[in-house]
Amino acid sequence: MRISRRSFLPLLGLTVFPRTAIAQAGARPPLVAVIWALPETDTRIPGSITAVQEGLAAQGWIDGLNVRLETRSGGLDTAVARAHAEELAGLDPQVFIAGGLNVTNEIRAFAGSVPIVFFAVVDPVDAGFVQALSRPGGNITGFSNVDASLGGKWLELLRQVDPDLSHAVLMYNPQPGETGTHYLQSFREAAERFEIEGSVVPVESVEQITTAIAAIAATPNGGLVVSTDAFLLIRRREVVEAAARAGVPAIYGYRDYVEEGGLISYSADPGVWLRGVGVYAGRILNGEQAGELPVQFPSVFRLSINMRTAAELGISVPVALLAVADDVVE
């Protein structure tokens, strides 16, 4: 027996609002326009789209049924973000979803009064997007992906994995809108507390990444901390491969690095805040005002460990750490 999509959706616990059903004669479903900072080929994109769709569905908006999702990628490049923003604004969207500070800035120039839900923006008040975190005002709200205390937490975890750690480097991209600079203070404080020589290294090319990691390996018992910058995330394979070649234990700001062979990661769960982005977009479609929805910060974190990489580095991961890990890659 064949079940129609409309009949099947309630079985999933999803509500379809009759007032927006595209079965209405001549009706077009509202458009939600999304611009990602990552390139179109990045493996994170499909899962990110799914998470946003899940959030929309929780509010009764089903992509392809009673809402349309138009997505564009590559917004870390300002010119690309501007072109996408102008194009999508011409499609008359009801809500914009913006990935990162750069994309949000470009969308603002074309959105007019159309609501914008951002994600991966470090300090939306300082950026001028919102008046206050609890009550943004205007037509912009969203989700940050940064907890500044993580700089210290990463170093603490790396020290647990490698108790002989004597020096460590926090690698970050210094471009405006990136996240790395927000972790520097907590990283330095933790290094002092643990009596570890801690330094920070800005990188803006793959060559600089490789050189910085090789320099760590030049002295025994060194380690690497990789921040959550989009620049580094896009180049995660190159970072992980450089760390492997140099034999440097490293902790990363996203699980994606562990999937590429990185040793360990501790990060905010992107699925949680991307579903939240979808929920906010759905609430706006349901009549709520963006300016009344508070900006949210990470609340769910995941610890991931790659045991094969640990073995290759000659590291014995403490049982206590394995016991609390959310993901263990064998």
N, C-alpha and C positions, 0 to 999 in steps of 0.2 A: 504494500500500500504506500502510495506517495503522499507525503505530508507537505503542505505548502509552507513557505517561509513564515507567512503571517500566523499560521496555526502552530508552528513549531516554537516560535519565540516565547509565548507564555510558558511553555514547558521549561524554559531556561530561567524563569523567574523575571523576565523582562516585560515591561509594560509598554504597549503601543498606544499613544494618545490619538484618539480618533480625530481631534481637531486639526492634527497636522498630517494625517495620512495622505499619501500622494495619490490615493484613489480618487480624491476630490477632483472634479473636473477642472482642468486648467491650473491646478495648484502646483507650485514648485516647492520642494522642501527647502528649509533655510540652509544657508551655507556657513560652515565653520572653516576658516582658512588658516592653515598651519604652515609656519616656516621653521625648519630645523636648522641649527647651526652646522650639524655634521653633514658630510657629503652624502649624496644619494646612495652610493655604494656601501656605506658603512653598515655593518651587520646589526647595529643597534636599532636601525630605523624601523624594521618590521615590528619588532616587539614594542617599540615606543608607540607606534600607531595603534597597535592592539590595546595597549594600556589606556590610551586616550579614548578609544572606542568603548572600552569597558566602563569608563567613568561616565561617558555620555549615556550609555545604555542604562546605567543605574538611575538616571534621571528621566528615563523613558524615551531617549533619542537614539534611534538605531540607524547607523550609517548605511546608506543605500535604500532605506525604507522611508523614514520621515525626517532625515537630515542628510546633508551632503558634506563630505570631508574632502577638501582640496589641500594637498600637501606639496610643499616645495622644500628643497634641501640646499646645502652649501652656503648658509647665511653667515658663516664666520667671515666670509669675504664681503666687505661693505657694499661693493658695487653689485654683487649678486643679490644680497639681501634687499637692496633698494629696488632692483628690477623686479624681484618677486613681489615685494610689497606693493609696488605700483600696479603690477598685473592683477594681483588678487583683489586689490581695492576696486578695480574695475569690474569685478564679478559680483559686487554688492553683497559682501558677507554680512552675516548678523553678529558674528564673533570672530576675532582674530586670536590665534594662539601663537605666542612668540618664544622661540628658543634662545635665550641668552640676551645679554645687554645690547649687543650690536643689532640683533634682529629687532628687538623691541624699539630701539631708537628709530630704525628705518620705518617700521610699521606706523609709529606715531605720526610721521610726516604725511601719511596718506590716509590714515584711518578716520580722521575727523572725530565724530562722536561715537563711532563704532567701538564697543567694548573690547578690551585686550586682556587676555589672561597670559601672563608670562611664566616661564620657568627658567631655572638656572641663572637667576639674577641675584648677585650677592647682596647688594645694599640698595633696594629700590627707593628708599627715602633719599639717600645721597645722590642717586641717579636722577632724582626729580620726577620719578614715575608716580609716586604716591605721597600724600601729605602725612600719613601716619600708618604704621603697620596694622594697628587694630581696626582702623577705619580709613581706608585709603582715600576716599573721596574721588571725584572725577570718574573716569571710565576705565581705569586700569587696576588690576589686582593680580595675584599669582602666588608663585612658590619659589622660595630660595632653595638652593641645594648645598648651602655652606653652613657648617658649624665650626667656628674658628678654633675651638678647642681640639679639633681633630689632629692638628699638627703635633701636639703632645701625645695624643692617644696612639698615633701611628708609630712614633718612636718607642713608646712603651711596649707595644706589641712586637716590634722588630727586636727589641732587647730581650723579650721573653723567648723568641724563637732562637736568637743567637746571643746567649749570655756573655760571650767574649767580646761583644761589640764595643769598640773603643772610639770610633769616629763615624759620623753619618752626615749625609748631604741631603737636604731637601731640594728637589729639582722643581722648578716652576717656570711658566712663561710670563714675562713681565708686561705683556700688552694690556692696554686698558680693557676692562670688562672680564678679564680672566680672574680665576679664583685664588691662585697660589699665594699672593701677597697676604691674604687674610689668615694664613696658617703660620706665618713666620714667627710671630711672637710666642705662641704656645709651643712651637717646636723648639725655639731657643731656650725657653724656660725649662722644658723637659730635659733638654741636653744638659743644662746646668745642674738640674736636680739629680740626674743619673750619672753625673760626672763623665759625660761623653763629649768629645769634641764635635760640636755641631756647626755646620756651615750651610749656606744657602747658595744655590747656583741658578741664575736665570739662563734659559736656553731659548733660541729662536730658530734653530735648524736641526736637522738630523745629525749633521756633523758635530754640532756643539753637544748634542745629547751623547753621542758616542765618545767624544773626548772627555766629557765630564765623568762618565761611568768608568772609563779606563783609568782616570786619575784616582778614583776611589780605590780601585784594585791595586794601585801602586804601593799602598801601605796595608799591611795585614789588618784583619778584623774591622773592615769598613762595611758600611751599609748604605742603602739608598731609600729615600722616601720620595714618592712621586705624587704630586698634588692632583687635584681634580680638573685641571685646565683642559679645555676643549682641544687646544693645540696638541697637547700630549696624548689625549685620548684618541685623537685621529691617528696618531703615530704610535699607538700602543704596541704593535708588533715589533717595530724597530727598537722601541725602548726595552721590551722584554728580551729580544734577541741580543741586544748589546749587554744587558745584565748577565745573560747566560754565558756569553763569550768571555766576559771578564770574571765570572765566578763570584759575582756580587749579590748577596741576599738583599731583596728589595720588598717593600710594602707599597701597595698602590691604593689610590682613592676610588677605584671601581673594580668590580668583580670581573669585568671584561678582560683585564690584564691576566687574571688567574686562568681564564679560559684559553688565553694565548700561551700559557706556560709560565706566568709569573708566580712567585712564591706564595704571597699572601696579600689579601686586600681587606680593608675595613671601610665600609662606605654606607652612606644613606642609600636605601633601596629605591632606585629610580622608578620601579614599577608603582610604588606607593604614591609618589608625588605626581607621576604622570597620569595615574588614574584620578588623582585629585584635580589635576588640570581639566580632565574631561568632565568631572563632576561639576566644577565651577562653570565651565562652558554650558553644560546642561541647565544649571540653575539660572544662568543668565537668559537662556532661551525660554525658560519657564517664567520669566518676568522679574527676577531679582536684579538689583543694581550692582554692577561690578564694584563701585565705590563703597558698598556696604559689606563686602566680603573680605574678611581680614587676610592679610598676607600670611602665609604659613611657612614654617621652617622644618627641617628634617626631624623626624621623631622615631623612625625605624631604621636600624643599622644592621648590616650583615657582615659576618666574618667568614671569609673563604680562604681555604688553604689547599695548595697543590702539593700532594705528598710525593709525586714523582720528581718534581723540581727540588723538593727538600732533600730527597735521596741523592740526586745528582750533585747537590751542593755539600753533601755530607752532614746535613743538619738533622738532628733528632728532635722533632717537634714535641714539646711537652704534652703529656697526656691531658693535663688540666686544660690546655688550650684547645686540644682536639675535642674535648667534651663540650665546649661551649661554641664550637664552630657551627655555622649554619650550613656551609657547603664544604665538603671534603672531596677534592678531585684525586682519584687514585691513579 
